[in-house]
Amino acid sequence: MDADHTGRIATLGATSRRGALAVRARLVGALVAGLAVLPLLLAGAAAPATASMAPETPAATPASTPGDPTPAAAVDQPNVVFLGIAGLSWPDVTAADTPTLYEMAGSDAAGSLTVRTVRPRTCVIDGWLTVNSGRRSTDLMDTDADGEGDRFCRQVPDPQPDGAGGATVPGWEALAQQQDDNSYNAQIGLLGDRLAEAGICATAIGPGAGMALATSTGHLASYLPFSSEIDRQLLSRCPVTVIDLGGLPPPAPAGSDEATVEAALETRRQVAAGVDQLVARVLDELPPDTALMIAGLSDSAPTAVPLPDEPTPVPPAGLRAAFATGPVPEGDGTFGANWLTSSSTRWSGLVQLTDVAPTLLTYAGVEDPARDVAGRHWGPGDPHPGTAAGTVSELNGVDRAAQIYRVQSGPFFQVLGIVQVIVFAAAMLALRRRSSYGSTVLRVVQVVAVAAAAAPVASYLANITRWWKYDQPNLVLWTAIVVSTMALTVVALAGPWRKRAYGPPGVVAGVTATVLAADVASGSTLQQSSLLGLSPLVAGRFYGFGNIPFAIFVVASLVAAAALGQYLIDSGRSRRFAATAVGLIGLIAVVVDGAPQAGADVGGILAAIPGFAVLVLGTLGARVTVARVALAGLGAAVLFGLFAFADWLRPAGSRTHFGTFFDDVLTGDALTVILRKAEASIGTLERWPIYGLLVPLAYVLILWLTRPGGVAAMTATLRHFSLMRYMVWSALLAGAAGFAANDSGIIIPALLLTAGVPLGVAAVAAAQRLSPVPARDDADLVAPTR
């Protein structure tokens, strides 16, 4: 398929054509060479930083004697005790009800824990199995055999003693089969197997702990039923001790009356107080040089089975509480009064449940503790307030932010699209009637379009206010979004660039791309729990570019590049110069998106490079063909491989999604990962069927409107913004490639349209209001020169 382009038709001789081809070849070659070298440079630049994160080489020690349960390599490792408390969250931690945990929040490491597993709501067995495997795991989906997924959380089964101090978890084979059906590559039994292979003794106390330490056969070498008689001798028995402290009863189901809600809350407070006393006892008996980890490892403890017409008693997903005290798992020092973090989240104050297994393995001195797990070990991050009140307040705010994201993110996205459809449809109706207010209507359309395009970046800028810390977080959040949107709209429409059709959308796009690029280069803090950003409850990504921010970033980068290219052409610069500038923006965008230290976006570069290739070709005046787009796609795949290889060279604990995928290729698991992402992408069509219908229709409509010899409004716009057609096609291609390469599926092109359409409409509305330019043949706007 050939695509026409805008520009002046010139008659070129054979010599000039060869010269142009040579220049274009040098330009493309330089860009490809730059892209190829950058991943290796980035990997080299990262080496000093990641080297400090690698485990220290242990000093030589005598070989272990036969029968010694602890290998010599682990002799100098501190012991660890892990306490699991189902459902424990930060609102449960108060000075009145849980004084021990409250005091720990001020003096020891603390953080939020994301417990997302296979299901949106994590039950207690899901949590313990995830501790066991280091990957998202789940209980049986339909334990009551009613043909539908369970709406309750069942009790953790009691391990059956074997008479020799060990035990076996009942139903283990069925649980293992359930993981095979979930495509998360969870191998339950991994923690127990790794410890047993290394000859490390581990004690499980209580049913949940038995699930955490069971081997792949469901067997436990050392198991004790829970007892309050926990003393120093028991905690010193093995290097690794896991204790199930039970869980907090869930709050009243949604829709309950006030009395029921209060009764459930009081019961929860009483149970929390009892658990706190058990934690105090463990602290009193904790041996020297022993670390203590505490985690609220699920959304819910066991619940009753609801009747068919009753709501589920399992509470909604939320962030849970995590604590750590004592020696750190790797290197010297203690956790201290710092935020908990891990290299799997890079988010100070946030760890995830899949981090527990590698943390326990690191304490045990097991070689390569990050092997075959999704998480990384816990560690101390930045200092927290140092007081219990300040730390708990901060973490409660983070939890509020996560809940606001859960409730309002979807509606924000949908309202943004609905408002655009209503306003633009009303404007088209008014203009078709040839109202005398046509100029006013166009002005309103331009203002609304620019404001709609500014809203996504405003949702990120709102995080500067740290709105979740206030008593009225919703009010602060929406005030910040509205003010930021209005400010950017005024800037875009009031500057000297307003006299060009592409000026205001180019400014908004440029600001959006710049803000997001700076954010991912500095830790993605503006995306954390923003309405179109990264959600710790979803736990799909904690740093770099999530799929939604990527869609916004790539369309903003394309529009900004097209606006700059058009400005250079209008200023008398050659197409070659303009194409170089567009290519440079594309190069920066791809590196920002793909660099492990920044965007770390596996699928992003596969979508961005073909899109920018179309825009560069159009700016250069070359014909866009299927072969050239396919070549750009091949280049994207090669660059992806280079990024993945460079990231894979780093220590396992420091790798991002790129390096992990490259390792999956080497181990033969890559196909499983690809199939899981493809399944997730297609699954979005089932979860969001309205987008599965509207997005293809929008693509067809946009392609029809931007076709050569199309509607008069587009033709008039091309006389002011001749690169717009290429800009539109490049964005549509990036959206389609994003759908194919990302597990967010249809959401990628849907959000790309939500952010991109107003930018295009703003240019069209402005072009209708600007004074006409000298008429040119339509072929002069769309036909290729070479």
URMOJO-V796436 format. One record per residue. RES is the residue in one small letter. SS is DSSP state (helix for helix, strand for strand, loop for the rest). Layout:
res->[RES | RES]
ss->[SS | SS]
This chain:
res->[m | d | a | d | h | t | g | r | i | a | t | l | g | a | t | s | r | r | g | a | l | a | v | r | a | r | l | v | g | a | l | v | a | g | l | a | v | l | p | l | l | l | a | g | a | a | a | p | a | t | a | s | m | a | p | e | t | p | a | a | t | p | a | s | t | p | g | d | p | t | p | a | a | a | v | d | q | p | n | v | v | f | l | g | i | a | g | l | s | w | p | d | v | t | a | a | d | t | p | t | l | y | e | m | a | g | s | d | a | a | g | s | l | t | v | r | t | v | r | p | r | t | c | v | i | d | g | w | l | t | v | n | s | g | r | r | s | t | d | l | m | d | t | d | a | d | g | e | g | d | r | f | c | r | q | v | p | d | p | q | p | d | g | a | g | g | a | t | v | p | g | w | e | a | l | a | q | q | q | d | d | n | s | y | n | a | q | i | g | l | l | g | d | r | l | a | e | a | g | i | c | a | t | a | i | g | p | g | a | g | m | a | l | a | t | s | t | g | h | l | a | s | y | l | p | f | s | s | e | i | d | r | q | l | l | s | r | c | p | v | t | v | i | d | l | g | g | l | p | p | p | a | p | a | g | s | d | e | a | t | v | e | a | a | l | e | t | r | r | q | v | a | a | g | v | d | q | l | v | a | r | v | l | d | e | l | p | p | d | t | a | l | m | i | a | g | l | s | d | s | a | p | t | a | v | p | l | p | d | e | p | t | p | v | p | p | a | g | l | r | a | a | f | a | t | g | p | v | p | e | g | d | g | t | f | g | a | n | w | l | t | s | s | s | t | r | w | s | g | l | v | q | l | t | d | v | a | p | t | l | l | t | y | a | g | v | e | d | p | a | r | d | v | a | g | r | h | w | g | p | g | d | p | h | p | g | t | a | a | g | t | v | s | e | l | n | g | v | d | r | a | a | q | i | y | r | v | q | s | g | p | f | f | q | v | l | g | i | v | q | v | i | v | f | a | a | a | m | l | a | l | r | r | r | s | s | y | g | s | t | v | l | r | v | v | q | v | v | a | v | a | a | a | a | a | p | v | a | s | y | l | a | n | i | t | r | w | w | k | y | d | q | p | n | l | v | l | w | t | a | i | v | v | s | t | m | a | l | t | v | v | a | l | a | g | p | w | r | k | r | a | y | g | p | p | g | v | v | a | g | v | t | a | t | v | l | a | a | d | v | a | s | g | s | t | l | q | q | s | s | l | l | g | l | s | p | l | v | a | g | r | f | y | g | f | g | n | i | p | f | a | i | f | v | v | a | s | l | v | a | a | a | a | l | g | q | y | l | i | d | s | g | r | s | r | r | f | a | a | t | a | v | g | l | i | g | l | i | a | v | v | v | d | g | a | p | q | a | g | a | d | v | g | g | i | l | a | a | i | p | g | f | a | v | l | v | l | g | t | l | g | a | r | v | t | v | a | r | v | a | l | a | g | l | g | a | a | v | l | f | g | l | f | a | f | a | d | w | l | r | p | a | g | s | r | t | h | f | g | t | f | f | d | d | v | l | t | g | d | a | l | t | v | i | l | r | k | a | e | a | s | i | g | t | l | e | r | w | p | i | y | g | l | l | v | p | l | a | y | v | l | i | l | w | l | t | r | p | g | g | v | a | a | m | t | a | t | l | r | h | f | s | l | m | r | y | m | v | w | s | a | l | l | a | g | a | a | g | f | a | a | n | d | s | g | i | i | i | p | a | l | l | l | t | a | g | v | p | l | g | v | a | a | v | a | a | a | q | r | l | s | p | v | p | a | r | d | d | a | d | l | v | a | p | t | r]
ss->[loop | loop | strand | loop | loop | loop | loop | loop | loop | loop | loop | loop | loop | helix | helix | helix | helix | helix | helix | helix | helix | helix | helix | helix | helix | helix | helix | helix | helix | helix | helix | helix | helix | helix | helix | helix | helix | helix | helix | helix | helix | helix | helix | helix | helix | helix | helix | helix | helix | helix | helix | loop | loop | loop | loop | loop | loop | loop | loop | loop | loop | loop | loop | loop | loop | loop | loop | loop | loop | loop | loop | helix | helix | helix | loop | loop | loop | loop | strand | strand | strand | strand | strand | strand | strand | strand | loop | loop | loop | helix | helix | helix | loop | loop | loop | loop | loop | loop | helix | helix | helix | helix | helix | helix | helix | helix | helix | loop | strand | strand | strand | strand | strand | strand | loop | loop | loop | loop | loop | loop | loop | loop | loop | helix | helix | helix | helix | helix | helix | helix | helix | helix | helix | loop | loop | loop | loop | loop | loop | loop | loop | loop | loop | loop | loop | loop | loop | loop | loop | loop | loop | loop | loop | loop | loop | loop | loop | loop | loop | strand | strand | loop | loop | loop | loop | loop | strand | strand | loop | loop | loop | helix | helix | helix | helix | helix | helix | helix | helix | helix | loop | loop | loop | loop | loop | loop | loop | loop | loop | helix | helix | helix | helix | helix | helix | helix | helix | loop | loop | loop | loop | strand | strand | strand | strand | loop | helix | helix | helix | helix | helix | helix | helix | loop | loop | loop | loop | loop | strand | strand | loop | loop | strand | strand | loop | loop | loop | loop | loop | loop | loop | helix | helix | helix | helix | loop | loop | loop | loop | strand | strand | strand | strand | strand | strand | strand | strand | loop | loop | loop | loop | loop | loop | loop | loop | loop | loop | helix | helix | helix | helix | helix | helix | helix | helix | helix | helix | helix | helix | helix | helix | helix | helix | helix | helix | helix | helix | helix | helix | helix | helix | helix | helix | helix | helix | loop | loop | loop | loop | strand | strand | strand | strand | strand | strand | loop | loop | loop | loop | loop | loop | loop | loop | loop | loop | loop | loop | loop | loop | loop | loop | loop | loop | loop | loop | loop | loop | loop | loop | strand | strand | strand | strand | strand | strand | loop | strand | loop | loop | loop | loop | loop | loop | strand | loop | loop | loop | strand | strand | strand | strand | strand | loop | loop | loop | loop | loop | loop | loop | strand | strand | strand | loop | loop | helix | helix | helix | helix | helix | helix | helix | helix | helix | loop | loop | loop | loop | loop | loop | loop | loop | loop | loop | loop | loop | loop | loop | strand | strand | strand | strand | strand | strand | loop | loop | loop | loop | helix | helix | helix | helix | helix | helix | helix | helix | helix | helix | helix | helix | helix | helix | helix | helix | helix | helix | helix | helix | helix | helix | helix | helix | helix | helix | helix | helix | helix | helix | helix | helix | helix | helix | helix | helix | helix | helix | helix | helix | helix | helix | helix | helix | helix | loop | loop | loop | loop | loop | helix | helix | helix | helix | helix | helix | helix | helix | helix | helix | helix | helix | helix | helix | helix | helix | helix | helix | helix | helix | helix | helix | helix | helix | helix | helix | helix | helix | loop | helix | helix | helix | loop | loop | loop | helix | helix | helix | helix | helix | helix | helix | helix | helix | helix | helix | helix | helix | helix | helix | helix | helix | helix | helix | helix | helix | helix | loop | helix | helix | helix | helix | loop | loop | loop | helix | helix | helix | helix | helix | helix | helix | helix | helix | helix | helix | helix | helix | helix | helix | helix | helix | helix | helix | loop | loop | loop | loop | loop | loop | strand | loop | loop | loop | loop | loop | strand | loop | loop | loop | loop | loop | loop | loop | loop | loop | loop | loop | loop | helix | helix | helix | helix | helix | helix | helix | helix | helix | helix | helix | helix | helix | helix | helix | helix | helix | helix | helix | helix | helix | helix | helix | helix | loop | loop | loop | loop | helix | helix | helix | helix | helix | helix | helix | helix | helix | helix | helix | helix | helix | helix | helix | helix | helix | helix | helix | helix | loop | loop | loop | loop | loop | loop | loop | loop | loop | helix | helix | helix | helix | helix | helix | helix | helix | helix | helix | helix | helix | helix | helix | helix | helix | helix | loop | loop | loop | strand | loop | helix | helix | helix | helix | helix | helix | helix | helix | helix | helix | helix | helix | helix | helix | helix | helix | helix | helix | helix | helix | helix | helix | helix | loop | loop | loop | helix | helix | helix | loop | loop | helix | helix | helix | helix | helix | helix | helix | helix | helix | helix | helix | loop | loop | helix | helix | helix | helix | helix | helix | helix | helix | helix | helix | helix | helix | helix | helix | helix | helix | helix | helix | loop | helix | helix | helix | helix | helix | helix | helix | helix | helix | helix | helix | helix | helix | helix | helix | helix | helix | loop | loop | loop | loop | loop | loop | helix | helix | helix | helix | helix | helix | helix | helix | helix | loop | loop | loop | helix | helix | helix | helix | helix | helix | helix | helix | helix | helix | helix | helix | helix | helix | helix | helix | helix | helix | loop | loop | loop | loop | helix | helix | helix | helix | helix | helix | helix | helix | helix | helix | helix | helix | helix | helix | helix | helix | helix | helix | helix | helix | helix | helix | helix | helix | loop | loop | loop | loop | loop | loop | loop | loop | helix | helix | helix | helix | helix | loop | loop | loop | loop]
